[in-house]
């Protein structure tokens, strides 16, 4: 697109049919709020500035816009004070555009499948016709119910857009060409057209679509640009939200498959995830947020990754969860492992069945293969953590750190009461509760002395059996 173009994105609607306290444009599609995608599309199309018109839920929408786009200086918001229609909302946005802008692109904030290419195609049509003041996208489908129709004259020129509720005759209702809501207008014309709007329609609102009839009535040319209907679908309720979410995830999966990634049916890869070549994502795995997966890694059935950094050649076995954590190259995780935030699993380390970590670092080749809780730990290279081990990291007020040295061995069913340090090469006997530091190379063992009572088991069984029979007789 040429320079000095501002996009005005309409996102002030109530979204009543969503039946939600959350503003419509903040509902998620492929892991991101709806409004993210139109803003991204406008920037992708080459717009110099983007104005998001907000109204209902403005504070929450503005917070998202600032946190995600505010730093580049290109994206800002404008407020529609009252819900008086799309024309009034557009006017609120256009009023913030500087005089050095030559044209404006207007479209809706609930159309997440729209791409920068679709917007740029409409702008290009306006550029190609110096006599035109306005270019609009048009779509043709067999059933355009609910959309405004493109009305043309006998010569085929666009003369008007008439909303569904304002259609007057069966002939008008039979029109299959409809308005998806992308407008590119020369700024001088747009300001005049918006100032001419009147609420003379069934809704008593200022319709943006009336700028088309304003142009044709004064003899200006309006260009129609045939566009892809499948990306123009807006979101008005949860059913439509599910439809576009499904379509967006399919688009994302298709992209990664063309980049050399195997994604099985039923897996979900959300927007923002980055995958390396020869990664395999098995069915029902879910990858979210800023997750990245290195070359040749396998994410097996049912795994859930959120903001995870997974290295090359890693294997995540079925139903493992990784959240805000790092798994370095060739490590093995799972099945049924849970890496909670700030866990760092080193190269070739193993975290196995029903092991949970939290803010714990495991160095290269360390292992915790079975049934352990490792919270606030630092585990050295080659260390082995036995089944049933617990890092007792919380005293009811503060978290404390457990340190296990290089090549140390922690026997099964041990409890390490933090803060405590187990030195390099030390050995913790099975069933030990460690409350003091263990020097490097030392053996720590702390368990009750075993006592065997010969013949006692038979006497115990007889006594318990008699108690059971006595209880039955007394019922």
C-alpha positions as a printed Julia matrix, in Angstrom:
475×3 Matrix{Float64}:
   0.0     0.0     0.0
   1.04    3.62   -0.52
   2.17    5.73    2.41
  -0.07    7.84    4.58
  -2.9     5.38    4.97
  -4.77    5.04    8.26
  -6.9     2.03    9.16
 -10.03    2.62   11.24
 -11.17   -0.6    12.9
 -14.66   -0.62   14.4
 -14.68   -2.4    17.77
 -17.2    -0.46   19.85
 -20.18   -2.82   19.63
 -21.98   -4.33   22.6
 -21.83   -7.88   21.28
 -25.11   -8.79   22.98
 -25.39  -12.18   21.29
 -22.16  -13.35   22.9
 -24.03  -13.38   26.25
 -20.83  -12.46   28.06
 -19.38   -9.86   30.4
 -16.26   -9.95   28.24
 -16.24   -7.47   25.32
 -16.83   -9.34   22.08
 -13.5    -8.43   20.48
 -11.61   -9.89   23.48
 -13.01  -13.39   23.01
 -10.26  -15.75   21.91
  -9.61  -17.21   18.47
  -6.63  -19.57   18.23
  -5.4   -18.23   21.55
  -5.59  -14.51   20.77
  -8.38  -11.93   21.24
 -10.45  -11.31   18.12
  -9.2    -7.74   17.81
  -5.58   -8.88   17.48
  -6.13  -10.23   13.98
  -7.69   -7.14   12.33
  -4.98   -4.91   13.8
  -2.3    -7.3    12.58
  -3.94   -7.45    9.13
  -3.96   -3.64    8.87
  -0.27   -3.45    9.71
   0.48   -6.32    7.36
  -1.34   -4.43    4.58
   1.03   -1.51    5.08
  -1.14    0.97    6.94
   0.92    3.72    8.55
  -1.49    4.15   11.46
  -4.28    2.11   12.99
  -7.16    3.59   14.99
  -9.31    1.13   16.94
 -12.7     2.62   17.76
 -13.82    1.41   21.19
 -16.94    1.88   23.27
 -18.34   -0.97   25.35
 -15.58   -2.42   27.54
 -13.16    0.25   26.36
 -10.78   -0.01   29.33
 -10.14   -3.71   28.79
  -9.76   -3.34   25.04
  -7.45   -0.36   25.41
  -5.31   -2.31   27.87
  -4.9    -5.14   25.37
  -4.1    -2.74   22.53
  -1.5    -0.89   24.61
   0.15   -4.05   25.94
   0.36   -5.72   22.53
   0.65   -2.91   19.98
   1.22    0.3    21.93
   5.0     0.24   21.81
   5.28    0.67   18.04
   3.49    4.03   18.02
   1.3     3.01   15.11
  -1.79    1.79   16.94
  -4.09    3.9    19.11
  -7.73    3.99   20.16
 -10.64    6.39   19.73
 -13.84    6.38   21.76
 -17.39    6.26   20.42
 -19.27    7.84   23.3
 -22.72    6.52   22.38
 -23.7     3.46   20.31
 -25.17    5.39   17.37
 -24.14    3.05   14.56
 -21.22    2.22   12.31
 -21.21    5.62   10.63
 -20.91    7.42   13.95
 -18.19    4.99   15.09
 -16.25    5.62   11.9
 -16.58    9.37   12.38
 -15.1     8.98   15.87
 -12.06    7.3    14.39
 -11.67    9.56   11.36
 -11.74   12.65   13.57
  -8.39   11.56   15.02
  -6.66   11.24   11.63
  -4.14   13.93   10.76
  -4.33   16.0     7.58
  -1.23   14.33    6.15
  -3.16   11.08    5.64
  -4.39   10.64    2.1
  -6.87    7.84    2.58
  -8.5     5.62    5.15
  -9.28    1.91    5.33
 -12.36    1.04    7.37
 -13.35   -2.46    8.47
 -14.66   -4.36   11.49
 -12.89   -5.69   14.54
 -14.71   -9.02   14.63
 -13.38  -10.47   11.35
 -10.3   -12.43   12.42
  -9.78  -14.43    9.21
  -9.2   -11.27    7.17
  -5.6   -10.9     5.93
  -3.45   -7.99    4.91
  -3.63   -9.2     1.31
  -7.42   -8.92    1.31
  -7.22   -5.33    2.55
  -4.43   -4.41    0.16
  -6.43   -5.72   -2.81
  -9.22   -3.21   -2.12
  -6.72   -0.38   -1.69
  -4.99   -1.32   -4.93
  -8.3    -1.03   -6.81
  -8.7     2.54   -5.56
  -5.14    3.37   -6.6
  -5.78    1.96  -10.08
  -8.76    4.28  -10.71
  -7.92    7.96  -10.1
 -11.55    8.9   -10.81
 -12.85    6.76   -7.91
 -13.29    8.16   -4.41
 -14.23    4.88   -2.75
 -13.45    1.18   -3.18
 -15.38   -1.53   -1.36
 -15.0    -5.27   -1.07
 -17.88   -7.37   -2.35
 -18.71  -11.06   -2.01
 -21.18  -13.26   -3.85
 -22.74  -16.34   -2.24
 -26.0   -18.23   -2.6
 -27.29  -17.27    0.83
 -26.19  -13.78    1.95
 -28.89  -13.53    4.62
 -28.02  -10.96    7.27
 -25.65   -8.95    5.12
 -26.2    -5.66    3.33
 -26.74   -6.11   -0.42
 -24.8    -4.42   -3.2
 -27.32   -2.55   -5.36
 -26.19   -1.78   -8.93
 -27.79    0.21  -11.72
 -28.6    -1.04  -15.22
 -25.01   -0.38  -16.28
 -23.62   -2.46  -13.44
 -22.32    0.46  -11.41
 -22.62    0.28   -7.63
 -25.17    2.82   -6.42
 -26.03    1.73   -2.89
 -25.61   -0.75   -0.07
 -28.91   -1.67    1.51
 -28.94   -3.42    4.89
 -30.88   -6.66    5.31
 -33.57   -5.11    7.49
 -34.08   -2.28    4.98
 -34.58   -4.43    1.86
 -37.83   -3.37    0.18
 -38.68   -5.87   -2.54
 -38.24   -9.54   -3.39
 -35.88   -8.46   -6.16
 -33.64   -6.76   -3.64
 -33.82   -9.74   -1.31
 -32.75  -11.99   -4.18
 -29.47  -10.12   -4.66
 -26.56  -12.47   -3.94
 -23.78   -9.89   -3.92
 -23.2    -8.55   -0.43
 -21.09   -6.17    1.59
 -18.42   -7.73    3.85
 -17.47   -4.31    5.23
 -14.08   -3.27    3.85
 -13.94    0.32    2.61
 -10.98    2.29    1.25
 -11.77    5.97    0.74
  -9.94    9.15   -0.08
  -9.91   11.1     3.17
 -11.45   14.33    1.87
 -14.41   12.47    0.39
 -14.81   10.32    3.51
 -15.08   13.3     5.85
 -17.73   14.91    3.64
 -19.67   11.66    3.36
 -19.64   11.01    7.1
 -20.86   14.51    7.86
 -23.84   13.92    5.52
 -25.11   10.8     7.31
 -28.63   10.78    8.75
 -30.35    8.1    10.85
 -33.17    7.51    8.36
 -33.33    3.72    8.61
 -35.05    0.97   10.57
 -32.51    1.15   13.4
 -32.37    4.91   13.72
 -28.58    4.71   13.41
 -25.91    6.36   11.3
 -25.0     3.72    8.71
 -21.48    3.68    7.3
 -22.94    2.0     4.2
 -24.71    5.27    3.29
 -21.42    6.75    2.13
 -21.86    4.69   -1.04
 -25.14    6.34   -2.01
 -23.65    9.72   -1.06
 -20.87    9.15   -3.6
 -23.15    7.99   -6.42
 -25.69   10.74   -5.87
 -23.07   13.38   -6.48
 -21.63   11.53   -9.47
 -18.51   10.05   -7.87
 -17.27    6.61   -8.83
 -17.36    3.64   -6.45
 -15.24    0.59   -7.27
 -16.3    -2.91   -6.23
 -13.58   -5.48   -5.54
 -14.61   -9.17   -5.61
 -13.22  -10.7    -2.42
 -12.97  -14.07   -0.68
 -16.19  -14.81    1.18
 -14.57  -17.46    3.38
 -12.38  -14.91    5.2
 -15.06  -12.24    5.62
 -17.13  -14.02    8.27
 -17.82  -11.86   11.31
 -18.4   -13.12   14.84
 -21.71  -12.34   16.53
 -22.23  -15.34   18.82
 -20.4   -18.31   20.32
 -21.31  -20.58   17.41
 -19.69  -18.23   14.92
 -16.74  -17.84   17.28
 -16.26  -21.6    17.21
 -16.45  -21.6    13.41
 -13.74  -18.99   12.93
 -11.59  -20.53   15.66
 -11.73  -23.85   13.82
 -10.88  -22.15   10.53
  -8.0   -20.2    12.05
  -6.48  -23.3    13.65
  -6.8   -25.14   10.34
  -4.99  -22.26    8.63
  -2.2   -22.38   11.23
  -1.84  -26.15   10.93
  -1.71  -25.91    7.12
   1.06  -23.33    7.36
   3.23  -25.49    9.6
   2.6   -28.63    7.56
   3.98  -26.83    4.51
   7.07  -25.98    6.58
   7.89  -29.63    7.29
   5.96  -30.25   10.49
   3.76  -33.28   11.09
   0.53  -32.3    12.84
  -1.94  -35.12   13.4
  -5.69  -34.63   13.18
  -7.12  -33.38   16.47
  -4.0   -31.5    17.55
  -4.37  -27.77   18.25
  -1.6   -25.29   17.49
  -2.52  -21.71   18.35
  -1.34  -18.45   16.85
   2.1   -17.37   18.06
   3.51  -20.89   18.38
   6.78  -21.54   16.47
   7.69  -25.04   15.25
  10.95  -26.38   13.83
  11.36  -28.71   10.9
  10.55  -32.39   11.47
   8.6   -31.69   14.64
   5.76  -34.16   15.23
   2.6   -33.06   17.04
   0.36  -36.01   17.86
  -3.43  -36.0    18.22
  -5.07  -33.98   21.0
  -1.9   -32.12   21.92
  -2.45  -28.38   22.54
   0.28  -25.77   21.99
  -0.43  -22.23   23.21
   1.05  -18.8    23.74
   4.72  -18.22   22.91
   5.56  -21.92   22.77
   8.47  -22.86   20.52
   9.51  -26.4    19.61
  12.93  -27.25   18.17
  13.74  -29.45   15.2
  12.93  -33.13   15.45
  11.05  -32.91   18.74
   8.01  -35.1    19.38
   4.98  -33.84   21.27
   2.95  -36.94   21.95
  -0.76  -37.51   22.47
  -2.57  -35.18   24.87
   0.34  -32.94   25.87
  -0.43  -29.31   26.77
   2.29  -26.7    26.25
   1.82  -23.07   27.3
   4.67  -20.59   26.75
   7.06  -23.53   26.62
  10.56  -23.48   25.12
  11.24  -27.01   23.89
  14.64  -27.85   22.41
  15.75  -30.0    19.51
  15.09  -33.7    19.69
  13.04  -33.51   22.88
  10.43  -36.21   23.48
   7.32  -35.26   25.41
   5.51  -38.5    26.14
   1.69  -38.63   26.39
  -0.3   -36.3    28.64
   2.56  -34.18   29.91
   2.03  -30.5    30.78
   4.69  -27.81   30.33
   3.9   -24.24   31.43
   6.27  -21.24   31.27
   9.24  -23.58   31.34
  12.29  -24.64   29.3
  13.12  -28.17   28.14
  16.55  -28.39   26.57
  17.74  -30.6    23.71
  17.11  -34.35   23.77
  15.47  -34.35   27.19
  12.66  -36.84   27.82
   9.51  -35.8    29.62
   6.6   -37.95   30.72
   4.28  -39.63   30.41
   2.04  -37.7    32.84
   4.72  -35.23   33.9
   3.89  -31.68   35.02
   6.47  -28.95   34.55
   5.11  -25.9    36.32
   6.38  -22.34   35.77
  10.11  -21.54   35.85
  11.24  -25.13   35.49
  14.38  -25.65   33.4
  15.11  -29.21   32.33
  18.64  -29.66   31.0
  19.92  -31.52   27.97
  19.28  -35.27   28.03
  17.59  -35.06   31.43
  14.65  -37.32   32.23
  11.42  -36.35   34.0
   9.13  -39.35   34.16
   5.77  -40.7    35.25
   3.82  -38.42   37.61
   6.78  -36.16   38.4
   5.96  -32.51   39.16
   8.47  -29.68   39.08
   8.06  -26.03   40.06
  10.8   -23.41   39.71
  13.33  -26.21   39.55
  16.45  -26.6    37.42
  17.75  -30.02   36.4
  21.19  -30.05   34.77
  22.35  -32.26   31.94
  21.49  -35.94   32.31
  19.75  -35.62   35.68
  16.87  -38.03   36.22
  13.63  -38.12   38.17
  11.75  -40.99   36.58
   8.88  -41.74   38.94
   6.36  -40.14   41.29
   8.2   -37.14   42.73
   7.54  -33.53   43.69
  10.52  -31.27   43.02
   9.74  -27.69   44.0
  12.33  -24.88   44.22
  15.19  -27.22   43.46
  18.61  -27.09   41.82
  19.63  -30.56   40.67
  23.13  -31.16   39.36
  24.24  -33.0    36.24
  23.82  -36.76   36.38
  21.95  -36.75   39.7
  19.27  -39.38   40.26
  16.06  -38.64   42.17
  14.31  -41.8    43.33
  10.6   -42.61   43.2
   8.42  -40.95   45.82
  10.94  -38.21   46.63
   9.58  -34.9    47.9
  11.33  -31.55   48.09
   9.65  -30.02   51.13
  10.03  -26.43   49.97
   7.32  -24.53   51.9
   7.29  -23.85   55.64
   3.87  -22.21   55.63
   5.32  -18.73   55.09
   8.21  -18.91   52.65
   9.61  -21.11   49.87
  13.11  -22.53   50.33
  15.59  -24.15   47.95
  16.85  -27.73   47.84
  20.23  -28.27   46.14
  21.33  -31.68   44.92
  24.91  -31.93   43.65
  26.4   -33.49   40.56
  26.0   -37.28   40.36
  24.26  -37.41   43.74
  21.8   -40.25   44.4
  18.55  -39.69   46.28
  16.91  -42.97   47.28
  13.21  -43.65   46.89
  10.66  -42.25   49.34
  13.02  -39.62   50.68
  12.0   -36.19   51.96
  14.42  -33.3    51.61
  13.39  -30.48   53.96
  14.54  -27.16   52.51
  16.71  -25.24   52.82
  19.15  -28.1    52.44
  22.1   -29.06   50.25
  23.16  -32.55   49.15
  26.77  -32.48   47.98
  28.31  -33.85   44.81
  28.32  -37.63   44.69
  26.45  -37.97   48.0
  24.05  -40.84   48.58
  20.68  -40.58   50.37
  19.39  -43.9    51.66
  15.86  -44.96   50.8
  13.2   -43.59   53.13
  15.43  -40.9    54.64
  14.19  -37.51   55.84
  17.02  -35.05   55.21
  16.99  -32.0    57.46
  20.72  -31.17   57.45
  23.22  -30.61   54.68
  24.89  -33.76   53.36
  28.61  -33.38   52.5
  29.93  -34.41   49.1
  30.56  -38.15   48.92
  28.71  -38.85   52.18
  25.92  -41.34   52.88
  22.86  -39.98   54.7
  20.46  -42.49   56.16
  17.67  -41.85   58.6
  15.0   -44.46   59.09
  13.32  -46.33   61.97
  15.05  -49.56   63.06
  13.3   -52.64   61.63
  12.03  -55.21   64.15
  10.68  -58.66   63.16
   8.25  -60.44   65.53
   8.18  -64.15   64.66
   4.68  -65.67   64.36
   2.96  -62.39   65.1
   1.22  -62.13   61.7
  -0.94  -65.23   62.3
  -1.98  -64.01   65.75
  -2.8   -60.58   64.3
  -5.0   -62.06   61.58
  -6.9   -64.18   64.11
  -7.56  -61.19   66.34
  -8.76  -59.01   63.45
 -11.02  -61.79   62.16
 -12.61  -62.2    65.59
 -13.24  -58.46   65.82
 -14.95  -58.49   62.43
 -17.24  -61.43   63.37
 -18.13  -59.82   66.71
 -19.1   -56.63   64.91
 -21.43  -58.54   62.57
 -23.21  -60.3    65.5
 -23.89  -57.0    67.23
 -25.59  -55.45   64.17
